[in-house]
């Protein structure tokens, strides 16, 4: 897990940031980047969207 985190922080995040530098950062683009980041982090941990905790309410 530590190696995956290091690889992600040193390679993937800078590549995403560099690629997005030329974009006009709209709210839609910002949300898409945040969603992609979250999806990649869940993928590293082998957590699916269905595995999320259910809240009682």
N, CA, C and O atoms as CSV, one atom per row, in Angstrom:
chain,resi,resn,atom,element,x,y,z
A,1,UNK,N,N,0.829,-1.188,0.000
A,1,UNK,CA,C,0.000,0.000,0.000
A,1,UNK,C,C,0.876,1.255,0.000
A,1,UNK,O,O,0.572,2.233,-0.684
A,2,UNK,N,N,1.955,1.219,0.766
A,2,UNK,CA,C,2.833,2.384,0.850
A,2,UNK,C,C,3.432,2.685,-0.520
A,2,UNK,O,O,3.532,3.848,-0.911
A,3,UNK,N,N,3.828,1.646,-1.249
A,3,UNK,CA,C,4.402,1.840,-2.572
A,3,UNK,C,C,3.367,2.411,-3.543
A,3,UNK,O,O,3.683,3.283,-4.353
A,4,UNK,N,N,2.134,1.916,-3.458
A,4,UNK,CA,C,1.076,2.434,-4.318
A,4,UNK,C,C,0.834,3.913,-4.058
A,4,UNK,O,O,0.658,4.699,-4.989
A,5,UNK,N,N,0.827,4.283,-2.775
A,5,UNK,CA,C,0.596,5.677,-2.409
A,5,UNK,C,C,1.730,6.567,-2.911
A,5,UNK,O,O,1.487,7.662,-3.419
A,6,UNK,N,N,2.966,6.096,-2.769
A,6,UNK,CA,C,4.110,6.870,-3.242
A,6,UNK,C,C,4.068,7.043,-4.754
A,6,UNK,O,O,4.321,8.135,-5.262
A,7,UNK,N,N,3.752,5.981,-5.468
A,7,UNK,CA,C,3.651,6.047,-6.918
A,7,UNK,C,C,2.553,7.003,-7.347
A,7,UNK,O,O,2.736,7.799,-8.269
A,8,UNK,N,N,1.427,6.925,-6.683
A,8,UNK,CA,C,0.301,7.798,-7.001
A,8,UNK,C,C,0.673,9.259,-6.775
A,8,UNK,O,O,0.421,10.107,-7.631
A,9,UNK,N,N,1.278,9.556,-5.613
A,9,UNK,CA,C,1.623,10.933,-5.279
A,9,UNK,C,C,2.759,11.475,-6.136
A,9,UNK,O,O,2.804,12.676,-6.401
A,10,UNK,N,N,3.678,10.616,-6.576
A,10,UNK,CA,C,4.825,11.111,-7.326
A,10,UNK,C,C,4.620,11.093,-8.834
A,10,UNK,O,O,5.284,11.847,-9.545
A,11,UNK,N,N,3.726,10.262,-9.340
A,11,UNK,CA,C,3.548,10.154,-10.796
A,11,UNK,C,C,2.163,10.577,-11.286
A,11,UNK,O,O,2.042,11.383,-12.208
A,12,UNK,N,N,1.142,10.036,-10.674
A,12,UNK,CA,C,-0.211,10.245,-11.190
A,12,UNK,C,C,-0.717,11.664,-10.928
A,12,UNK,O,O,-1.190,12.328,-11.849
A,13,UNK,N,N,-0.623,12.130,-9.692
A,13,UNK,CA,C,-1.109,13.474,-9.381
A,13,UNK,C,C,-0.395,14.557,-10.171
A,13,UNK,O,O,-1.067,15.436,-10.711
A,14,UNK,N,N,0.944,14.545,-10.270
A,14,UNK,CA,C,1.595,15.567,-11.092
A,14,UNK,C,C,1.197,15.499,-12.566
A,14,UNK,O,O,1.059,16.533,-13.219
A,15,UNK,N,N,1.012,14.288,-13.092
A,15,UNK,CA,C,0.605,14.156,-14.489
A,15,UNK,C,C,-0.792,14.737,-14.704
A,15,UNK,O,O,-1.042,15.410,-15.705
A,16,UNK,N,N,-1.699,14.477,-13.763
A,16,UNK,CA,C,-3.051,15.048,-13.877
A,16,UNK,C,C,-3.003,16.570,-13.770
A,16,UNK,O,O,-3.688,17.270,-14.516
A,17,UNK,N,N,-2.206,17.072,-12.859
A,17,UNK,CA,C,-2.096,18.516,-12.667
A,17,UNK,C,C,-1.492,19.184,-13.896
A,17,UNK,O,O,-1.975,20.223,-14.348
A,18,UNK,N,N,-0.439,18.585,-14.431
A,18,UNK,CA,C,0.226,19.151,-15.600
A,18,UNK,C,C,-0.713,19.157,-16.800
A,18,UNK,O,O,-0.755,20.129,-17.555
A,19,UNK,N,N,-1.455,18.089,-16.973
A,19,UNK,CA,C,-2.395,18.007,-18.087
A,19,UNK,C,C,-3.526,19.002,-17.956
A,19,UNK,O,O,-4.068,19.460,-18.962
A,20,UNK,N,N,-3.890,19.343,-16.739
A,20,UNK,CA,C,-5.021,20.247,-16.514
A,20,UNK,C,C,-4.600,21.712,-16.462
A,20,UNK,O,O,-5.455,22.588,-16.334
A,21,UNK,N,N,-3.307,21.996,-16.557
A,21,UNK,CA,C,-2.846,23.385,-16.464
A,21,UNK,C,C,-3.395,24.273,-17.571
A,21,UNK,O,O,-3.618,25.464,-17.355
A,22,UNK,N,N,-3.612,23.712,-18.746
A,22,UNK,CA,C,-4.068,24.520,-19.871
A,22,UNK,C,C,-5.586,24.649,-19.938
A,22,UNK,O,O,-6.104,25.427,-20.739
A,23,UNK,N,N,-6.285,23.914,-19.130
A,23,UNK,CA,C,-7.741,23.980,-19.138
A,23,UNK,C,C,-8.228,25.230,-18.421
A,23,UNK,O,O,-7.579,25.742,-17.509
A,24,UNK,N,N,-9.369,25.696,-18.853
A,24,UNK,CA,C,-10.065,26.713,-18.076
A,24,UNK,C,C,-10.737,25.962,-16.931
A,24,UNK,O,O,-11.594,25.110,-17.166
A,25,UNK,N,N,-10.354,26.270,-15.700
A,25,UNK,CA,C,-10.851,25.503,-14.561
A,25,UNK,C,C,-12.252,25.964,-14.193
A,25,UNK,O,O,-12.437,26.915,-13.433
A,26,UNK,N,N,-13.216,25.275,-14.744
A,26,UNK,CA,C,-14.610,25.553,-14.420
A,26,UNK,C,C,-15.020,24.656,-13.265
A,26,UNK,O,O,-14.280,23.754,-12.872
A,27,UNK,N,N,-16.173,24.904,-12.739
A,27,UNK,CA,C,-16.689,24.067,-11.656
A,27,UNK,C,C,-16.862,22.633,-12.132
A,27,UNK,O,O,-16.591,21.688,-11.391
A,28,UNK,N,N,-17.312,22.475,-13.362
A,28,UNK,CA,C,-17.517,21.144,-13.926
A,28,UNK,C,C,-16.180,20.397,-14.025
A,28,UNK,O,O,-16.100,19.227,-13.651
A,29,UNK,N,N,-15.140,21.059,-14.521
A,29,UNK,CA,C,-13.830,20.432,-14.651
A,29,UNK,C,C,-13.246,20.107,-13.279
A,29,UNK,O,O,-12.621,19.063,-13.096
A,30,UNK,N,N,-13.450,20.995,-12.329
A,30,UNK,CA,C,-12.950,20.768,-10.964
A,30,UNK,C,C,-13.620,19.538,-10.357
A,30,UNK,O,O,-12.959,18.721,-9.717
A,31,UNK,N,N,-14.927,19.406,-10.556
A,31,UNK,CA,C,-15.659,18.244,-10.039
A,31,UNK,C,C,-15.199,16.958,-10.709
A,31,UNK,O,O,-15.089,15.922,-10.054
A,32,UNK,N,N,-14.930,17.015,-12.009
A,32,UNK,CA,C,-14.458,15.835,-12.738
A,32,UNK,C,C,-13.095,15.389,-12.224
A,32,UNK,O,O,-12.862,14.192,-12.054
A,33,UNK,N,N,-12.183,16.340,-11.971
A,33,UNK,CA,C,-10.865,16.002,-11.443
A,33,UNK,C,C,-10.974,15.387,-10.052
A,33,UNK,O,O,-10.288,14.411,-9.747
A,34,UNK,N,N,-11.824,15.950,-9.221
A,34,UNK,CA,C,-12.013,15.413,-7.869
A,34,UNK,C,C,-12.596,14.001,-7.928
A,34,UNK,O,O,-12.191,13.129,-7.159
A,35,UNK,N,N,-13.537,13.775,-8.829
A,35,UNK,CA,C,-14.145,12.450,-8.969
A,35,UNK,C,C,-13.125,11.434,-9.475
A,35,UNK,O,O,-13.103,10.294,-9.012
A,36,UNK,N,N,-12.283,11.840,-10.419
A,36,UNK,CA,C,-11.257,10.939,-10.943
A,36,UNK,C,C,-10.259,10.573,-9.850
A,36,UNK,O,O,-9.844,9.420,-9.739
A,37,UNK,N,N,-9.879,11.559,-9.047
A,37,UNK,CA,C,-8.938,11.304,-7.960
A,37,UNK,C,C,-9.534,10.327,-6.948
A,37,UNK,O,O,-8.865,9.386,-6.520
A,38,UNK,N,N,-10.775,10.549,-6.573
A,38,UNK,CA,C,-11.435,9.666,-5.615
A,38,UNK,C,C,-11.560,8.252,-6.174
A,38,UNK,O,O,-11.358,7.274,-5.455
A,39,UNK,N,N,-11.892,8.150,-7.453
A,39,UNK,CA,C,-12.045,6.837,-8.068
A,39,UNK,C,C,-10.709,6.088,-8.104
A,39,UNK,O,O,-10.661,4.880,-7.874
A,40,UNK,N,N,-9.630,6.813,-8.392
A,40,UNK,CA,C,-8.312,6.170,-8.409
A,40,UNK,C,C,-7.903,5.707,-7.011
A,40,UNK,O,O,-7.334,4.627,-6.850
A,41,UNK,N,N,-8.194,6.522,-6.013
A,41,UNK,CA,C,-7.853,6.134,-4.640
A,41,UNK,C,C,-8.650,4.911,-4.206
A,41,UNK,O,O,-8.108,4.014,-3.560
A,42,UNK,N,N,-9.938,4.869,-4.557
A,42,UNK,CA,C,-10.749,3.696,-4.219
A,42,UNK,C,C,-10.233,2.468,-4.945
A,42,UNK,O,O,-10.230,1.369,-4.390
A,43,UNK,N,N,-9.798,2.649,-6.179
A,43,UNK,CA,C,-9.281,1.536,-6.958
A,43,UNK,C,C,-8.011,0.972,-6.332
A,43,UNK,O,O,-7.810,-0.243,-6.331
A,44,UNK,N,N,-7.151,1.841,-5.799
A,44,UNK,CA,C,-5.928,1.384,-5.143
A,44,UNK,C,C,-6.239,0.559,-3.902
A,44,UNK,O,O,-5.513,-0.385,-3.589
A,45,UNK,N,N,-7.294,0.899,-3.205
A,45,UNK,CA,C,-7.667,0.210,-1.972
A,45,UNK,C,C,-8.622,-0.957,-2.198
A,45,UNK,O,O,-9.032,-1.621,-1.246
A,46,UNK,N,N,-8.976,-1.206,-3.454
A,46,UNK,CA,C,-9.939,-2.257,-3.814
A,46,UNK,C,C,-11.275,-2.051,-3.113
A,46,UNK,O,O,-11.877,-3.001,-2.613
A,47,UNK,N,N,-11.723,-0.828,-3.082
A,47,UNK,CA,C,-13.027,-0.493,-2.501
A,47,UNK,C,C,-13.940,-0.069,-3.642
A,47,UNK,O,O,-13.613,0.839,-4.406
A,48,UNK,N,N,-15.074,-0.727,-3.752
A,48,UNK,CA,C,-16.018,-0.346,-4.794
A,48,UNK,C,C,-16.998,0.677,-4.239
A,48,UNK,O,O,-17.085,0.885,-3.029
A,49,UNK,N,N,-17.721,1.301,-5.132
A,49,UNK,CA,C,-18.702,2.289,-4.709
A,49,UNK,C,C,-19.800,1.646,-3.866
A,49,UNK,O,O,-20.382,2.290,-2.994
A,50,UNK,N,N,-20.075,0.377,-4.134
A,50,UNK,CA,C,-21.110,-0.334,-3.378
A,50,UNK,C,C,-20.672,-0.677,-1.962
A,50,UNK,O,O,-21.507,-1.000,-1.117
A,51,UNK,N,N,-19.373,-0.611,-1.695
A,51,UNK,CA,C,-18.860,-0.952,-0.363
A,51,UNK,C,C,-19.001,0.171,0.636
A,51,UNK,O,O,-18.630,0.007,1.798
A,52,UNK,N,N,-19.524,1.300,0.219
A,52,UNK,CA,C,-19.599,2.440,1.130
A,52,UNK,C,C,-20.491,2.127,2.323
A,52,UNK,O,O,-21.387,1.286,2.243
A,53,UNK,N,N,-20.234,2.811,3.417
A,53,UNK,CA,C,-21.008,2.573,4.631
A,53,UNK,C,C,-22.422,3.110,4.462
A,53,UNK,O,O,-22.632,4.169,3.870
A,54,UNK,N,N,-23.344,2.399,4.967
A,54,UNK,CA,C,-24.730,2.852,4.955
A,54,UNK,C,C,-24.988,3.621,6.240
A,54,UNK,O,O,-24.625,3.178,7.330
A,55,UNK,N,N,-25.612,4.763,6.099
A,55,UNK,CA,C,-25.935,5.549,7.287
A,55,UNK,C,C,-27.381,5.288,7.640
A,55,UNK,O,O,-28.235,5.165,6.762
A,56,UNK,N,N,-27.647,5.205,8.910
A,56,UNK,CA,C,-29.035,5.022,9.344
A,56,UNK,C,C,-29.673,6.376,9.430
A,56,UNK,O,O,-29.045,7.329,9.890
A,57,UNK,N,N,-30.882,6.482,9.008
A,57,UNK,CA,C,-31.482,7.789,9.028
A,57,UNK,C,C,-32.930,7.796,8.970
A,57,UNK,O,O,-33.543,8.863,8.981
